[in-house]
Amino acid sequence: MPQVLFENVKLNNTISLNNRILMAPLTRCMAGDDLVPTDDMVKYYAKRAKAGLIISEATIIRPDGQGYPNTPGLFTQAQITGWKKVTDAVHAEGGKMFAQLWHVGRVAHPYFFDGEVLAPSAIGIEGTVPRMRELTYQTPKAVTQEEIAQLVADYAQAAANAIEAGFDGVEIHGANGYLIDQFLHHAANQRIDEYGQTPENMSRFALEVTDAVAERIGADRVGLRVSPGAYFNMDGDQRDRAVFDYLIKALNSRNLAYLHVGIFDDAMEFDYLGGSVSAYLRSIYKGTLVGVGSYTAESGAEAIQNQKFDLLAIGRPFIANPDYVEKVQAGQAVKEYDESMLATLD
């Protein structure tokens, strides 16, 4: 295995990582009914602490951000305390961990909270809630500017809560068809105010959240995940390219810890991006780029050596192999992922 994966690196010259292999965020729906991390989650993450950085499963910033059962939160003291047990266990094993901050926007369902589903525009998605297929998605309410300001403040508070919970930093989930991503795509954002229509306006919410979080905890402790290619709960539009051109160029001045590719399979190509998401982001973004999307250790190492990205995030193989990093370093075969593994948290 090329040693490039096992080099010590620093995020923004601040946070030292023992290797270039990141554990990608993996939604497991295993939190308690009060959305507090469980003892099983403590053990689950501690077993994977040899990753250079663990990015937590997506963690909701407030109650109306929930769209899946038993996803953990970071908005109550009990949740903060529960996550502190997780981060303490990861740190005890020599690891580092970021919390992924999440609001699902129009993918939410009021089964989980009292209130309305919020989104940039009153445009819903079709289908039913995963793991609870009896629940059909609803048409959301277009957020007001006052509600947008509160959302920005709530992202910043969740980041502060993450630091209180012992996380080394946060990743803002701006990808995969969720709230921030919804502002960035024409299929979901048809606003006519300063949050819609133009690339600058459509990027405004993402940048306001990023700036508020960075001001609260420091830009060197903030990552952002984005999905320029619409592929999940989102339809693509040729005009989206201009939005992401504007956004990514603006992010170059933010000095973030990293930018994380948001895609399930990086072999996917998008005509309006001129190829893969990682290649598109690399062509514009000047900072640390995290690649992801069906890479093996071997193909990921080759991509890093070819300067396609700087760090490699691994997802489902970490479910199948808690000792993924150790196996790769020793040249041992890794166990194949199987969907049956989702039934338990091991």
C-alpha positions in Angstrom: 0.0 0.0 0.0 1.4 3.4 -0.9 2.6 5.2 2.2 0.9 8.4 1.1 -2.2 7.3 3.0 -0.2 7.0 6.3 1.6 10.3 6.2 0.9 12.7 9.1 -0.9 15.8 7.9 -2.3 19.0 9.4 -5.6 20.6 8.6 -5.0 24.3 8.0 -1.7 24.0 10.0 -3.7 23.5 13.1 -5.2 20.0 13.6 -2.8 17.1 13.3 -4.0 13.9 11.7 -2.2 10.5 12.0 -3.0 9.6 8.4 -5.0 10.7 5.4 -7.9 8.2 5.8 -11.1 9.8 7.1 -14.1 7.9 8.3 -17.0 9.4 6.3 -20.2 10.4 8.0 -22.5 7.4 8.1 -26.2 7.7 9.2 -27.0 4.7 11.4 -30.2 5.8 13.1 -29.1 4.3 16.4 -29.5 7.2 18.9 -31.9 7.0 21.8 -35.5 8.3 21.5 -34.4 11.6 22.9 -31.7 11.7 20.2 -28.9 11.2 22.8 -25.9 9.1 21.7 -25.9 5.7 23.3 -23.2 3.6 25.0 -23.2 1.4 21.8 -22.3 4.6 19.8 -19.4 5.2 22.2 -18.0 1.8 21.5 -18.7 2.0 17.8 -16.7 5.2 17.3 -13.9 4.2 19.7 -13.3 1.1 17.6 -12.7 3.2 14.6 -10.4 5.8 16.2 -7.4 4.8 14.1 -8.9 6.9 11.2 -7.0 10.1 10.7 -10.3 11.9 11.4 -13.7 10.5 12.2 -16.6 12.6 10.8 -19.7 11.8 12.9 -22.9 10.6 11.5 -25.1 13.6 10.5 -26.3 15.3 13.6 -29.3 17.6 13.7 -28.9 21.2 14.9 -32.5 21.6 16.1 -35.7 19.5 16.3 -37.2 20.5 12.9 -34.1 19.4 11.2 -35.0 15.7 11.6 -36.0 13.5 8.7 -35.0 10.0 9.8 -35.7 8.1 13.0 -33.2 8.1 15.8 -30.7 10.5 14.3 -28.6 12.2 17.1 -28.9 15.8 17.9 -26.6 18.6 19.3 -29.2 21.0 20.7 -29.8 19.8 24.3 -27.5 19.4 27.2 -28.2 15.7 27.4 -27.1 15.3 23.8 -24.0 17.3 24.4 -23.2 15.1 27.4 -23.8 12.0 25.4 -21.5 13.1 22.6 -18.8 14.0 25.2 -18.7 10.3 26.1 -18.1 9.5 22.5 -15.4 12.1 21.9 -13.6 11.1 25.2 -13.5 7.5 24.0 -12.2 8.4 20.6 -9.5 10.7 22.1 -8.5 8.0 24.6 -7.6 5.9 21.5 -5.6 8.7 20.0 -8.2 9.7 17.4 -9.7 13.0 16.2 -13.4 13.7 15.5 -15.6 16.3 13.8 -19.3 16.6 14.2 -21.3 16.8 11.0 -24.0 19.5 11.5 -27.3 18.8 9.7 -30.7 20.2 8.9 -32.5 18.2 6.3 -34.9 21.0 5.2 -37.7 19.7 3.0 -36.6 16.1 3.7 -37.9 16.6 7.3 -41.2 15.1 8.5 -43.4 16.6 11.3 -43.8 13.1 12.7 -40.6 13.9 14.5 -41.4 17.4 15.8 -44.1 19.9 16.3 -44.1 22.5 13.5 -43.8 23.0 9.8 -41.3 21.5 7.3 -39.0 24.4 6.2 -37.2 24.8 2.8 -36.0 27.7 0.6 -39.2 27.4 -1.5 -42.5 25.5 -1.2 -41.3 22.7 -3.4 -41.6 19.2 -2.0 -40.0 15.9 -2.9 -41.8 12.7 -3.7 -41.5 9.5 -1.7 -41.6 8.3 1.8 -39.3 8.5 4.8 -36.6 5.7 4.9 -37.1 3.1 7.6 -40.7 4.6 8.1 -42.2 4.1 4.7 -45.7 4.8 6.0 -44.7 8.5 6.2 -45.1 10.5 3.0 -43.1 13.6 2.4 -45.0 16.9 2.7 -44.8 20.2 0.8 -42.6 22.5 2.8 -43.1 26.1 3.9 -40.8 28.6 2.3 -38.6 30.1 5.1 -38.9 33.8 5.9 -35.8 35.9 6.1 -36.3 36.0 9.9 -36.3 32.2 10.0 -33.2 32.1 7.9 -31.4 34.4 10.4 -32.5 32.0 13.2 -31.2 29.0 11.2 -27.8 30.6 10.8 -27.7 31.3 14.5 -28.7 27.7 15.3 -25.9 26.3 13.1 -23.4 28.5 15.0 -24.9 27.4 18.4 -24.7 23.7 17.3 -21.0 24.3 16.5 -20.4 25.7 19.9 -22.2 22.8 21.4 -20.0 20.4 19.4 -16.9 22.0 20.9 -18.4 21.8 24.4 -19.0 18.1 23.6 -15.3 17.6 22.9 -15.3 17.5 19.2 -12.1 18.7 17.5 -14.2 20.6 14.9 -17.3 20.4 12.8 -18.3 19.6 9.2 -21.3 21.6 7.9 -23.5 19.3 5.9 -24.2 21.4 2.8 -24.6 18.4 0.5 -26.9 15.5 -0.6 -30.1 17.4 -1.1 -30.5 18.7 2.4 -31.3 22.3 3.6 -28.1 24.1 2.6 -27.9 22.2 -0.7 -31.5 23.1 -1.4 -30.6 26.8 -1.5 -27.8 26.0 -4.0 -29.9 24.3 -6.7 -32.5 25.9 -9.0 -34.8 22.9 -8.7 -35.3 23.6 -5.0 -34.8 27.3 -4.8 -37.2 29.6 -6.6 -37.0 32.5 -4.3 -37.1 36.1 -5.7 -35.4 37.8 -2.7 -31.7 38.1 -1.8 -31.5 34.3 -1.3 -32.6 33.3 -4.8 -32.3 33.8 -8.6 -28.6 34.7 -8.9 -25.4 32.8 -8.0 -24.5 35.3 -5.4 -28.0 35.2 -3.8 -28.3 31.4 -3.9 -24.9 31.1 -2.3 -25.8 33.5 0.5 -27.2 31.1 3.0 -24.3 28.6 2.7 -21.8 31.4 3.2 -23.7 33.0 6.1 -23.8 29.6 7.9 -20.1 29.0 7.1 -19.1 32.4 8.3 -21.2 32.3 11.5 -19.8 28.9 12.4 -16.3 29.9 11.7 -16.7 33.1 13.8 -18.0 31.0 16.6 -15.3 28.3 16.8 -12.6 29.3 14.3 -12.4 28.6 10.6 -9.5 26.1 11.2 -12.0 23.9 12.9 -14.7 24.0 10.2 -15.2 21.8 7.1 -17.9 22.0 4.6 -19.5 19.3 2.4 -21.0 20.3 -0.9 -22.8 18.5 -3.8 -22.4 20.5 -7.0 -23.8 17.5 -8.9 -27.5 17.1 -8.1 -28.0 13.3 -7.5 -29.9 12.7 -4.2 -33.3 14.3 -3.5 -32.5 16.9 -6.1 -32.8 17.4 -9.8 -30.0 19.0 -11.7 -30.1 22.2 -13.7 -27.5 23.6 -16.1 -27.7 26.9 -14.2 -26.4 25.2 -11.0 -22.9 25.4 -12.4 -22.8 29.2 -12.0 -24.0 29.0 -8.4 -21.2 26.6 -7.4 -18.6 28.5 -9.4 -19.5 31.5 -7.3 -19.7 29.6 -4.0 -16.4 27.7 -4.3 -14.5 30.8 -5.3 -15.9 32.6 -2.3 -14.9 29.7 -0.1 -11.2 30.1 -1.1 -11.0 33.2 1.1 -12.5 31.4 4.1 -9.4 29.3 5.1 -11.5 26.3 6.2 -10.1 23.1 7.4 -11.3 21.3 4.3 -13.9 21.0 1.6 -15.6 17.6 1.3 -16.9 16.1 -1.9 -20.6 15.2 -1.6 -21.2 12.2 -3.8 -21.9 8.5 -3.4 -19.8 7.4 -6.4 -17.2 9.7 -7.7 -17.2 7.9 -11.0 -20.5 9.7 -11.7 -20.1 12.5 -14.2 -22.3 15.6 -14.7 -22.4 17.4 -18.1 -22.8 20.8 -16.5 -19.7 20.2 -14.3 -17.6 18.9 -17.2 -17.0 15.6 -15.4 -16.8 14.3 -11.8 -17.6 16.3 -8.8 -14.1 15.9 -7.3 -12.4 17.1 -10.6 -14.7 20.1 -10.7 -14.0 21.1 -7.1 -10.3 20.6 -7.6 -10.3 22.9 -10.6 -11.6 25.8 -8.4 -10.9 25.1 -4.7 -7.4 26.0 -3.5 -7.6 24.5 0.0 -7.6 20.9 1.3 -10.1 18.7 -0.6 -11.5 15.5 0.8 -12.4 12.9 -1.8 -15.0 10.2 -1.4 -17.3 8.0 -3.4 -16.7 4.3 -3.8 -12.9 4.5 -3.6 -10.8 1.7 -2.3 -7.6 2.4 -0.3 -5.7 1.6 -3.5 -7.6 3.8 -5.9 -7.8 6.5 -3.2 -4.1 6.5 -2.7 -3.5 6.7 -6.4 -5.9 9.7 -6.6 -4.0 11.5 -3.9 -0.7 10.8 -5.6 -2.2 12.2 -8.8 -3.3 15.3 -6.8 -7.0 14.7 -7.5 -7.7 15.4 -3.8 -5.7 15.5 -0.5 -7.5 13.2 2.0 -9.6 10.1 1.4 -13.0 9.5 3.2 -14.1 5.9 3.4 -17.7 5.0 4.2 -19.3 1.6 4.2 -16.0 -0.3 4.5 -15.7 1.2 8.0 -19.0 -0.4 8.9 -17.7 -3.8 7.9 -14.2 -3.2 9.3 -13.8 -1.3 12.5 -10.1 -2.0 12.1 -10.1 -0.7 8.5 -7.0 1.4 8.9 -5.0 -1.3 10.6 -5.9 -3.8 7.9 -5.0 -1.5 5.0 -1.7 -0.6 6.6 -0.9 -4.3 7.2 -1.9 -5.2 3.6 -4.7 -7.5 4.9 -8.0 -8.1 3.0 -11.0 -6.1 4.2 -14.4 -7.6 4.8 -17.0 -6.8 2.2 -19.8 -4.5 3.3 -23.3 -6.1 3.4 -26.6 -4.3 4.0 -27.4 -6.8 6.8 -24.7 -5.0 8.8 -26.9 -2.0 9.2 -29.1 -3.9 11.7 -26.6 -3.6 14.5 -24.0 -1.1 15.7 -20.8 -3.0 16.0 
